[in-house]
Amino acid sequence: MSYRVELGDERLSYRSAVTTDPQPTARQLIELAGLRPIEEHLVISMAPNGRLNALNLDETADLLANKVERFLIFRSDALYRFTLDGDEFIWGSPEIRGDVLKKLAKVDAAIYGVWLEVHGGEDRPIADGATAPLSPKGLERFFTGTNQTTEG
């Protein structure tokens, strides 16, 4: 029996791959993606509800529960934490794009914008193609809201 997985990157761009193992390790998923060296990559599983969970290289993912399983693979050895609309996320890159934040928030990209919360200052809008830095020691806070329009 074969199992389809979706292997994604920091832009949430996915490609399909097939494995015969119903419980592949993160190491096997990195191999399936054709990435080397394996030890320089990390895998984050994406649950159907959008929750992200880091997998150790020898930790398994259970594909029997879902027909399609999504995984993000990063060339990184560090995890970064942030909140988005009050929900906590982990990420495998020191920066994240505005359009990716909108996808994670599951909002209409044409209607909603995303901002980085700045304590004691003006919140910073993050454009779709722009990146926001993520600190390995801190917790960035992002939020979405409708874009302001001036029609008239």
C-alpha positions as CSV (number, residue, x, y, z in Angstrom):
1,M,0.0,0.0,0.0
2,S,1.2,3.5,-0.7
3,Y,0.6,6.8,1.1
4,R,0.6,10.2,-0.3
5,V,2.3,13.1,1.5
6,E,2.6,16.7,0.7
7,L,6.1,18.1,1.4
8,G,6.3,21.9,1.7
9,D,8.7,24.7,2.3
10,E,8.8,28.1,4.0
11,R,6.5,29.6,1.4
12,L,3.9,26.8,2.0
13,S,4.6,25.5,-1.6
14,Y,3.9,21.8,-1.6
15,R,4.8,18.9,-3.9
16,S,3.3,15.4,-3.7
17,A,5.4,12.4,-2.8
18,V,4.5,8.8,-2.2
19,T,5.9,6.4,0.5
20,T,5.1,2.8,1.3
21,D,5.7,3.3,5.0
22,P,2.6,4.2,7.0
23,Q,4.7,5.6,9.8
24,P,7.7,7.3,8.2
25,T,10.3,9.1,10.3
26,A,11.2,12.7,9.8
27,R,14.5,11.4,8.4
28,Q,12.6,9.3,5.8
29,L,10.5,12.4,4.8
30,I,13.7,14.5,4.3
31,E,15.1,11.7,2.1
32,L,11.8,11.5,0.2
33,A,12.2,15.2,-0.5
34,G,15.7,14.6,-1.8
35,L,17.4,17.0,0.6
36,R,20.9,16.6,1.9
37,P,22.5,16.5,4.4
38,I,19.6,15.1,6.4
39,E,20.9,16.3,9.8
40,E,20.8,19.9,8.6
41,H,17.0,19.8,8.1
42,L,14.0,19.7,10.4
43,V,10.4,18.6,9.7
44,I,7.3,20.2,11.0
45,S,4.0,18.3,10.6
46,M,0.9,20.3,9.7
47,A,-2.3,18.9,11.1
48,P,-5.6,19.3,9.1
49,N,-6.6,22.0,11.6
50,G,-3.4,24.0,10.9
51,R,-1.5,23.1,14.1
52,L,2.2,22.7,13.6
53,N,4.3,20.1,15.4
54,A,8.1,19.6,15.2
55,L,9.3,16.0,14.6
56,N,12.7,14.8,15.7
57,L,14.7,13.0,13.0
58,D,13.8,9.6,14.3
59,E,10.2,10.5,15.3
60,T,7.4,8.9,13.3
61,A,4.4,10.4,11.7
62,D,1.2,8.3,11.5
63,L,-0.2,8.4,8.0
64,L,-2.9,5.9,8.7
65,A,-5.1,8.5,10.4
66,N,-5.1,10.8,7.3
67,K,-5.3,10.2,3.6
68,V,-2.9,13.1,2.9
69,E,-0.4,14.4,5.4
70,R,1.4,17.7,5.1
71,F,4.9,18.4,6.2
72,L,7.1,21.4,6.1
73,I,10.8,20.8,5.7
74,F,13.4,23.5,6.6
75,R,17.1,23.7,6.3
76,S,17.6,24.7,9.9
77,D,18.6,23.4,13.3
78,A,16.5,26.0,15.2
79,L,12.8,26.4,15.9
80,Y,11.2,29.9,16.1
81,R,8.0,30.6,18.0
82,F,5.3,33.2,17.2
83,T,1.7,33.9,17.8
84,L,-0.8,34.7,15.0
85,D,-4.3,36.0,16.0
86,G,-3.6,34.5,19.5
87,D,-2.6,31.0,18.3
88,E,0.9,29.8,18.9
89,F,3.0,28.5,16.0
90,I,6.5,27.1,15.4
91,W,8.6,27.8,12.4
92,G,11.9,26.6,11.0
93,S,13.2,29.8,9.5
94,P,14.4,33.0,11.1
95,E,11.9,35.0,8.9
96,I,8.4,34.5,7.6
97,R,6.6,36.2,4.7
98,G,3.3,38.1,5.0
99,D,1.5,35.9,2.5
100,V,2.5,32.8,4.5
101,L,1.1,34.4,7.7
102,K,-2.2,35.0,5.9
103,K,-2.3,31.3,4.8
104,L,-1.6,30.1,8.3
105,A,-4.3,32.4,9.6
106,K,-6.7,31.0,7.0
107,V,-7.9,34.5,5.9
108,D,-8.8,35.9,2.5
109,A,-5.5,37.5,1.3
110,A,-7.3,40.0,-0.8
111,I,-9.3,41.4,2.1
112,Y,-7.0,40.9,5.1
113,G,-3.6,42.3,6.0
114,V,-1.2,41.1,8.6
115,W,0.8,43.2,11.2
116,L,3.6,42.6,13.6
117,E,2.7,43.9,17.0
118,V,5.2,46.5,18.3
119,H,5.0,47.2,22.0
120,G,5.2,50.9,22.7
121,G,5.2,51.7,19.0
122,E,3.2,51.6,15.9
123,D,2.3,48.1,14.7
124,R,4.2,47.2,11.5
125,P,2.3,46.0,8.4
126,I,3.9,43.0,6.7
127,A,3.2,43.0,2.9
128,D,2.6,39.7,1.1
129,G,6.1,39.5,-0.4
130,A,7.9,41.1,2.6
131,T,9.4,39.2,5.5
132,A,9.3,39.7,9.2
133,P,12.2,38.5,11.4
134,L,11.6,35.8,14.0
135,S,13.8,35.8,17.1
136,P,15.2,32.6,18.5
137,K,14.8,33.9,22.0
138,G,11.6,35.9,21.8
139,L,8.0,35.5,20.7
140,E,6.8,37.7,17.9
141,R,3.2,38.5,17.9
142,F,1.3,38.9,14.6
143,F,-2.4,39.7,14.0
144,T,-4.7,40.0,11.0
145,G,-7.3,42.5,10.2
146,T,-9.2,43.9,7.3
147,N,-7.2,46.3,5.0
148,Q,-8.3,49.9,5.2
149,T,-9.7,51.2,2.0
150,T,-10.5,54.8,1.0
151,E,-13.1,54.5,-1.6
152,G,-14.7,57.5,-3.0
